[in-house]
Amino acid sequence: MGVWKQIAEYLYLRKPDPGRPKTQWVRYMHGINRISILMFLLCLVILAVKLIVRR
């Protein structure tokens, strides 16, 4: 599966793949990945705002 498709699934922008395994540990992994992607995007927004405000 492509990286962009997986990220879209993590952020609920795309329906999950019906063929993927549905174990408890995979759900935990996807939850942690979702949190890390959202934190990364939040940090990018904060850095962009800081860059714009300084000028």
Backbone hydrogen bonds, N-H to C=O, Kabsch-Sander energy under -0.5 kcal/mol:
donor,donor_aa,acceptor,acceptor_aa,energy
6,Q,2,G,-1.9
7,I,3,V,-2.3
8,A,4,W,-2.2
9,E,5,K,-1.8
10,Y,6,Q,-2.2
11,L,7,I,-2.1
12,Y,9,E,-1.4
13,L,8,A,-3.2
14,R,8,A,-1.1
20,R,17,D,-1.2
27,R,23,T,-1.8
28,Y,24,Q,-2.0
29,M,25,W,-2.3
30,H,26,V,-2.5
31,G,27,R,-2.2
32,I,28,Y,-2.5
33,N,29,M,-2.5
34,R,30,H,-2.3
35,I,31,G,-2.2
36,S,32,I,-2.3
37,I,33,N,-2.3
38,L,34,R,-2.2
39,M,35,I,-2.3
40,F,36,S,-2.2
41,L,37,I,-2.4
42,L,38,L,-2.2
43,C,39,M,-2.3
44,L,40,F,-2.1
45,V,41,L,-2.0
46,I,42,L,-2.4
47,L,43,C,-2.6
48,A,44,L,-2.2
49,V,45,V,-2.5
50,K,46,I,-2.4
51,L,47,L,-2.1
52,I,48,A,-2.2
53,V,49,V,-2.6
54,R,50,K,-1.7
55,R,51,L,-0.8
